[in-house]
Amino acid sequence: MNIKIAWRNIWRNKKRTLITVSSVMLAVVLAVFTRSFQEGTYAKMIENAIGNFTGYVQVHQKNYWDDKTIDNGIEVNDTLIRQLMTIPGVEGVNQRLEGFSLASHGNRTKGTLVMGVEPQKADKMLKLTSKIVAGSYIGDGDQSIVMGSKLAEYLRLTVGDTLVLLGQGHWGQSAIGAFPVKGIVKMPTPDLDRQIVLMPLKLAETFYSFENGITSLVVRFKESDRADEITAAINARIDTARYHAIPWQKMSPEMLQQIQSDKAGGIFMIAILYMIIAFGVFGTVLMMTEERKKEFAVMIAIGMQKTKLVLITFYEAVLMNLVGVALGIAFTIPLVIYFNINPIRITGEAAESIVKLGVEPVMPTILEFSIFLHNIIVILVITGVAAIYPLLSILRMKVIKSLRR
């Protein structure tokens, strides 16, 4: 009965109710939308710089990450790959053989990262076919290579030219080879674009004299926030005396620090937004209470107990807040979906600085339940605290004084 009375009360003065509901709705929209943009941008950064190249989790020989040499590589182990594929959420495993070599063409030389990959799997993960700017992509049986566009530009190479590579193979053997350029690829990270050379895994094994050898297994899955969970699951199943799985946070600590630093600034901005929201909501509640003081005094004067009036007023505040939150969610969801599909594209110098970090210059939103839940809880707490004022006002009310208003 009290809830029914409260519901009818809030619609007796529609203008007042609409102002209160609108303030709560706007609070939800601003808080959720802002946070969704922040988290969406971080997710895009991780996807571009980590998920589309290094992968979220890699498995190596135990000492490889501290001393990244081919001598610390491992032989392909089908049992190990099968163990990785049994972990829930894992979609695939990419084998890689990485090493550093001196690339030469004409009178120009440059240090390069030579990476042997499984062409089809690498294309699925890195989307290399769509990044080819000249020539074509490599296949499993090719004896040719694909190289970064900036590296090709520096060495003055085009499709069909021959790239000479000189490096150190497995167990100190010399690695020397001349490979025709089949394609030139535009990598998203400028540093990578200036040094990457991709070749089929079998060709890399021959070049580095490491038959059936790899340096890393890249574990593919979609959710970057599951990296620690899947890393722990992998280390629980594999022989940790020989192998070791590490998440992207350890492989790219600079990216992690950058995100954490930016997130701290984002949280500070959200805190300021919450303060503005709190003052707005409290101002609305204060106005509503002052307008209704005479109404409250009349009800108490004709016999209504203060405790019951407080309870009904509390229900009114709860109902208005819930309506505001519901409308805020209904308005925010399509907005978040739209900007997730059509992200804001950054241009000019800001875009150039972002591209240098290997991140696509876009700001997408992310549709994540936790963002809605956390922000709604904070807003409900703010509106709940603001609702204490009218309750205290009723309990402390001087009925005669209020009736003379």
C-alpha positions as CSV (number, residue, x, y, z in Angstrom):
1,M,0.0,0.0,0.0
2,N,2.8,2.4,0.9
3,I,4.5,1.7,-2.4
4,K,1.3,2.4,-4.3
5,I,0.8,5.6,-2.5
6,A,4.4,6.6,-3.3
7,W,3.9,5.8,-7.0
8,R,0.8,7.9,-7.1
9,N,2.5,10.8,-5.2
10,I,5.4,11.1,-7.6
11,W,3.0,11.6,-10.5
12,R,0.8,14.2,-8.8
13,N,3.4,16.8,-9.7
14,K,4.6,15.5,-13.1
15,K,7.0,18.5,-13.7
16,R,8.8,18.0,-10.5
17,T,9.1,14.2,-11.1
18,L,10.3,14.7,-14.7
19,I,13.1,17.0,-13.5
20,T,14.2,14.5,-10.9
21,V,14.0,11.5,-13.2
22,S,15.8,13.5,-16.0
23,S,18.7,14.4,-13.6
24,V,19.2,10.7,-12.7
25,M,18.8,9.6,-16.3
26,L,21.4,12.1,-17.5
27,A,23.8,11.0,-14.7
28,V,23.5,7.4,-15.9
29,V,24.1,8.4,-19.6
30,L,27.1,10.5,-18.8
31,A,28.8,8.1,-16.4
32,V,28.2,4.9,-18.5
33,F,29.0,6.5,-21.8
34,T,32.2,8.2,-20.6
35,R,33.4,5.0,-18.9
36,S,32.4,2.9,-22.0
37,F,34.6,5.1,-24.2
38,Q,37.5,4.8,-21.9
39,E,37.4,1.0,-21.6
40,G,36.7,0.7,-25.3
41,T,39.8,2.7,-26.1
42,Y,41.9,0.6,-23.8
43,A,40.5,-2.6,-25.3
44,K,41.3,-1.4,-28.8
45,M,44.9,-0.5,-27.8
46,I,45.4,-4.0,-26.4
47,E,43.8,-5.6,-29.4
48,N,45.9,-3.7,-31.9
49,A,49.3,-3.7,-30.1
50,I,49.0,-7.1,-28.4
51,G,46.2,-9.3,-29.6
52,N,47.0,-8.8,-33.3
53,F,50.7,-9.5,-33.0
54,T,52.3,-10.9,-29.9
55,G,49.1,-12.6,-28.7
56,Y,47.7,-12.4,-25.2
57,V,49.6,-15.5,-24.0
58,Q,52.8,-17.2,-25.3
59,V,54.5,-20.4,-24.3
60,H,58.3,-20.7,-24.5
61,Q,61.2,-22.7,-23.3
62,K,61.6,-21.8,-19.6
63,N,64.6,-19.5,-20.0
64,Y,63.6,-18.0,-23.4
65,W,62.0,-14.7,-22.3
66,D,65.1,-13.7,-20.3
67,D,67.5,-14.6,-23.1
68,K,65.7,-14.4,-26.5
69,T,67.9,-16.5,-28.7
70,I,67.2,-19.4,-31.0
71,D,69.4,-21.6,-28.8
72,N,66.6,-21.3,-26.2
73,G,63.9,-22.5,-28.6
74,I,62.0,-25.7,-28.4
75,E,61.2,-28.5,-30.8
76,V,57.6,-28.8,-32.0
77,N,55.7,-30.9,-29.5
78,D,52.3,-32.1,-30.7
79,T,51.5,-33.3,-27.1
80,L,52.1,-29.8,-25.8
81,I,49.9,-28.2,-28.5
82,R,47.1,-30.7,-27.7
83,Q,47.3,-29.8,-24.0
84,L,46.9,-26.1,-24.9
85,M,43.9,-26.8,-27.1
86,T,42.1,-28.6,-24.3
87,I,41.9,-25.4,-22.2
88,P,38.4,-23.7,-22.4
89,G,38.4,-20.6,-24.5
90,V,41.5,-21.4,-26.5
91,E,40.8,-21.1,-30.2
92,G,44.1,-22.1,-31.7
93,V,47.9,-22.2,-31.3
94,N,50.4,-20.5,-33.7
95,Q,54.0,-21.7,-34.0
96,R,56.7,-19.1,-34.5
97,L,60.4,-19.2,-35.1
98,E,61.9,-15.7,-34.4
99,G,65.4,-14.4,-34.8
100,F,67.4,-11.3,-35.6
101,S,69.4,-10.9,-38.8
102,L,71.1,-8.3,-40.9
103,A,69.2,-7.5,-44.0
104,S,71.0,-6.2,-47.1
105,H,70.1,-5.0,-50.6
106,G,72.6,-3.1,-52.7
107,N,74.7,-0.9,-50.5
108,R,72.1,-0.7,-47.7
109,T,71.8,-2.8,-44.6
110,K,69.5,-2.9,-41.6
111,G,68.9,-5.1,-38.6
112,T,65.6,-7.0,-38.9
113,L,63.3,-9.3,-37.0
114,V,62.9,-12.5,-39.1
115,M,59.9,-14.5,-38.2
116,G,58.9,-17.9,-39.4
117,V,55.1,-18.4,-39.3
118,E,52.4,-20.8,-40.3
119,P,51.1,-18.6,-43.2
120,Q,47.4,-19.4,-42.9
121,K,47.3,-19.2,-39.1
122,A,49.3,-16.0,-39.1
123,D,47.0,-14.5,-41.7
124,K,44.0,-15.3,-39.6
125,M,45.5,-13.7,-36.5
126,L,47.3,-10.7,-38.0
127,K,45.1,-10.2,-41.1
128,L,48.2,-9.9,-43.2
129,T,46.4,-10.4,-46.6
130,S,44.4,-7.2,-46.1
131,K,47.6,-5.3,-45.2
132,I,49.5,-6.3,-48.4
133,V,50.3,-3.1,-50.3
134,A,52.3,-4.7,-53.1
135,G,52.7,-8.3,-54.4
136,S,50.9,-11.1,-52.7
137,Y,51.0,-13.1,-49.4
138,I,53.2,-16.2,-48.8
139,G,52.1,-19.8,-48.8
140,D,53.3,-22.9,-46.9
141,G,55.6,-24.1,-49.6
142,D,57.0,-20.7,-50.7
143,Q,60.8,-20.0,-50.8
144,S,60.1,-16.3,-50.7
145,I,59.4,-13.7,-48.0
146,V,57.0,-10.8,-47.1
147,M,58.5,-7.7,-45.5
148,G,57.4,-4.5,-43.9
149,S,56.7,-1.5,-46.1
150,K,59.1,0.9,-44.3
151,L,61.9,-1.7,-44.3
152,A,61.3,-2.2,-48.1
153,E,61.4,1.6,-48.6
154,Y,64.6,1.9,-46.6
155,L,66.4,-0.9,-48.5
156,R,64.9,0.3,-51.8
157,L,63.3,-3.1,-52.5
158,T,60.2,-3.9,-54.6
159,V,58.3,-7.1,-55.3
160,G,60.6,-9.5,-57.2
161,D,63.9,-8.2,-55.8
162,T,66.1,-10.4,-53.6
163,L,66.8,-9.7,-50.0
164,V,70.0,-11.1,-48.4
165,L,69.8,-12.1,-44.8
166,L,72.8,-12.8,-42.5
167,G,72.4,-14.0,-39.0
168,Q,73.2,-16.7,-36.5
169,G,71.4,-20.0,-36.5
170,H,70.8,-22.7,-34.0
171,W,73.8,-23.6,-31.8
172,G,76.0,-21.0,-33.4
173,Q,75.7,-22.0,-37.0
174,S,75.7,-19.3,-39.6
175,A,72.4,-18.3,-41.1
176,I,72.8,-16.9,-44.6
177,G,70.2,-16.8,-47.4
178,A,68.9,-14.8,-50.3
179,F,65.1,-14.7,-50.7
180,P,62.9,-13.2,-53.3
181,V,60.4,-10.6,-52.1
182,K,56.9,-11.9,-52.8
183,G,54.9,-9.2,-51.0
184,I,55.2,-6.0,-49.0
185,V,52.9,-5.5,-46.0
186,K,52.0,-2.4,-44.1
187,M,52.2,-3.3,-40.4
188,P,50.2,-1.3,-37.9
189,T,53.2,-0.6,-35.7
190,P,55.8,1.7,-37.2
191,D,58.7,0.1,-35.4
192,L,57.5,-3.3,-36.6
193,D,57.0,-2.0,-40.1
194,R,60.6,-0.9,-40.2
195,Q,62.1,-4.3,-39.3
196,I,59.7,-7.2,-39.9
197,V,60.5,-10.0,-42.4
198,L,58.0,-12.9,-42.6
199,M,58.7,-16.3,-44.1
200,P,57.0,-19.7,-44.0
201,L,57.9,-21.7,-40.9
202,K,59.7,-24.5,-42.9
203,L,61.8,-22.0,-44.7
204,A,62.8,-20.3,-41.4
205,E,63.7,-23.7,-40.0
206,T,66.1,-24.3,-42.9
207,F,67.5,-20.7,-42.7
208,Y,68.2,-21.0,-39.0
209,S,69.3,-24.7,-39.2
210,F,66.7,-25.5,-36.6
211,E,64.7,-28.4,-38.1
212,N,61.3,-28.8,-36.5
213,G,62.1,-25.9,-34.1
214,I,60.2,-22.9,-32.8
215,T,60.8,-20.2,-30.3
216,S,57.2,-19.6,-29.2
217,L,53.7,-20.9,-29.2
218,V,51.1,-18.1,-29.5
219,V,47.9,-19.1,-27.7
220,R,44.9,-17.5,-29.5
221,F,41.7,-16.5,-27.7
222,K,39.4,-13.5,-27.8
223,E,39.1,-11.9,-24.3
224,S,42.3,-10.1,-23.3
225,D,41.0,-9.9,-19.7
226,R,41.3,-13.7,-19.5
227,A,45.1,-13.6,-20.0
228,D,46.0,-14.3,-16.4
229,E,43.3,-17.0,-16.1
230,I,44.4,-18.8,-19.2
231,T,48.1,-18.4,-18.3
232,A,47.5,-20.1,-14.9
233,A,45.5,-22.9,-16.6
234,I,48.3,-23.5,-19.1
235,N,51.0,-23.6,-16.4
236,A,48.9,-26.0,-14.4
237,R,48.9,-28.5,-17.3
238,I,52.3,-28.2,-19.0
239,D,55.7,-29.4,-17.8
240,T,56.9,-26.2,-16.1
241,A,60.3,-27.6,-15.7
242,R,60.7,-27.2,-19.5
243,Y,58.1,-24.7,-20.6
244,H,56.6,-21.5,-19.3
245,A,53.5,-19.5,-20.3
246,I,53.5,-15.7,-19.8
247,P,50.7,-13.2,-20.3
248,W,50.8,-10.1,-22.4
249,Q,51.3,-7.9,-19.3
250,K,54.7,-9.4,-18.8
251,M,55.6,-9.4,-22.5
252,S,54.6,-5.7,-23.0
253,P,55.0,-3.9,-19.6
254,E,55.2,-0.5,-21.4
255,M,51.7,-0.9,-22.8
256,L,50.4,-2.0,-19.4
257,Q,52.0,1.0,-17.7
258,Q,50.6,3.4,-20.3
259,I,47.1,2.0,-19.9
260,Q,47.3,2.1,-16.1
261,S,48.5,5.7,-16.2
262,D,45.8,6.8,-18.6
263,K,43.2,4.9,-16.6
264,A,44.2,6.7,-13.4
265,G,43.6,10.0,-15.2
266,G,40.3,8.6,-16.5
267,I,39.2,7.6,-13.0
268,F,40.0,11.1,-11.8
269,M,37.9,12.6,-14.5
270,I,35.0,10.2,-13.7
271,A,35.3,11.3,-10.0
272,I,34.9,14.9,-11.1
273,L,31.9,13.9,-13.2
274,Y,30.4,12.0,-10.2
275,M,30.8,15.2,-8.0
276,I,28.9,17.3,-10.6
277,I,26.2,14.6,-10.8
278,A,26.0,14.5,-7.0
279,F,25.5,18.3,-6.7
280,G,22.9,18.2,-9.5
281,V,20.9,15.4,-7.9
282,F,21.2,17.0,-4.4
283,G,20.0,20.4,-5.8
284,T,17.0,18.7,-7.4
285,V,16.1,16.9,-4.1
286,L,16.6,20.1,-2.1
287,M,14.2,22.0,-4.4
288,M,11.7,19.2,-4.3
289,T,11.8,19.1,-0.4
290,E,11.4,22.8,0.0
291,E,8.4,22.8,-2.3
292,R,6.7,20.1,-0.3
293,K,7.3,21.2,3.2
294,K,3.8,22.7,3.6
295,E,2.4,19.5,2.1
296,F,4.3,17.4,4.6
297,A,3.2,19.6,7.5
298,V,-0.5,19.3,6.5
299,M,-0.3,15.5,6.4
300,I,1.3,15.4,9.8
301,A,-1.2,17.8,11.2
302,I,-4.2,15.7,10.1
303,G,-2.7,12.6,11.9
304,M,-0.1,10.9,9.7
305,Q,2.8,9.6,11.7
306,K,6.2,11.0,10.8
307,T,7.7,7.5,10.4
308,K,5.1,6.5,7.9
309,L,5.6,9.8,5.9
310,V,9.3,9.2,6.0
311,L,8.8,5.7,4.6
312,I,6.5,6.9,1.8
313,T,8.9,9.7,0.9
314,F,11.8,7.1,0.9
315,Y,9.8,4.9,-1.5
316,E,9.1,7.9,-3.7
317,A,12.9,8.6,-4.0
318,V,13.6,4.9,-4.7
319,L,10.9,4.8,-7.4
320,M,12.1,8.0,-9.1
321,N,15.7,6.8,-9.0
322,L,14.8,3.5,-10.5
323,V,12.8,5.1,-13.3
324,G,15.7,7.4,-14.0
325,V,18.2,4.5,-14.1
326,A,15.9,2.4,-16.3
327,L,15.5,5.3,-18.8
328,G,19.2,6.0,-18.6
329,I,20.0,2.4,-19.5
330,A,17.4,2.3,-22.3
331,F,19.0,5.5,-23.8
332,T,22.6,4.5,-23.3
333,I,22.6,1.0,-24.8
334,P,21.8,2.0,-28.4
335,L,24.2,4.9,-28.1
336,V,27.0,2.6,-26.9
337,I,26.2,0.0,-29.6
338,Y,26.3,2.7,-32.3
339,F,29.7,4.1,-31.3
340,N,31.0,0.5,-30.9
341,I,30.1,-0.2,-34.6
342,N,31.0,3.4,-35.7
343,P,33.9,4.6,-33.5
344,I,35.0,8.2,-33.4
345,R,38.1,8.5,-35.7
346,I,40.9,10.7,-34.5
347,T,42.6,12.9,-37.1
348,G,45.6,15.2,-37.4
349,E,48.7,15.2,-35.2
350,A,46.9,13.3,-32.4
351,A,46.2,10.5,-34.9
352,E,49.8,10.4,-36.0
353,S,51.1,10.1,-32.4
354,I,48.6,7.3,-31.7
355,V,49.6,5.4,-34.8
356,K,53.3,5.6,-33.7
357,L,52.2,3.5,-30.7
358,G,50.8,0.9,-33.0
359,V,47.3,1.7,-32.2
360,E,44.5,2.5,-34.6
361,P,43.4,6.1,-34.1
362,V,39.8,5.4,-33.2
363,M,37.8,5.7,-30.0
364,P,35.2,2.9,-29.8
365,T,32.8,2.2,-27.0
366,I,32.5,-1.2,-25.4
367,L,29.3,-2.9,-24.4
368,E,30.2,-4.5,-21.1
369,F,27.8,-5.4,-18.3
370,S,30.2,-4.5,-15.5
371,I,30.5,-0.9,-16.7
372,F,26.7,-0.5,-16.5
373,L,26.6,-2.3,-13.1
374,H,29.4,-0.3,-11.4
375,N,28.3,3.1,-12.6
376,I,24.6,2.4,-11.8
377,I,25.6,1.3,-8.2
378,V,27.6,4.5,-7.7
379,I,24.7,6.7,-9.0
380,L,22.2,4.9,-6.9
381,V,24.4,5.5,-3.8
382,I,24.7,9.2,-4.7
383,T,20.9,9.5,-5.2
384,G,20.4,7.4,-2.0
385,V,22.6,9.7,0.0
386,A,20.8,12.8,-1.5
387,A,17.4,11.2,-0.5
388,I,18.4,11.3,3.2
389,Y,17.9,15.1,3.2
390,P,14.1,15.0,2.8
391,L,13.8,12.2,5.4
392,L,15.8,14.2,8.0
393,S,13.8,17.3,7.0
394,I,10.5,15.5,7.8
395,L,11.8,14.1,11.2
396,R,13.0,17.6,12.3
397,M,10.0,19.5,10.9
398,K,8.3,22.1,13.0
399,V,4.7,21.6,11.9
400,I,3.3,25.0,12.9
401,K,6.2,26.9,11.3
402,S,5.8,24.9,8.1
403,L,2.0,25.4,8.0
404,R,2.6,29.2,8.0
405,R,4.8,29.1,4.8
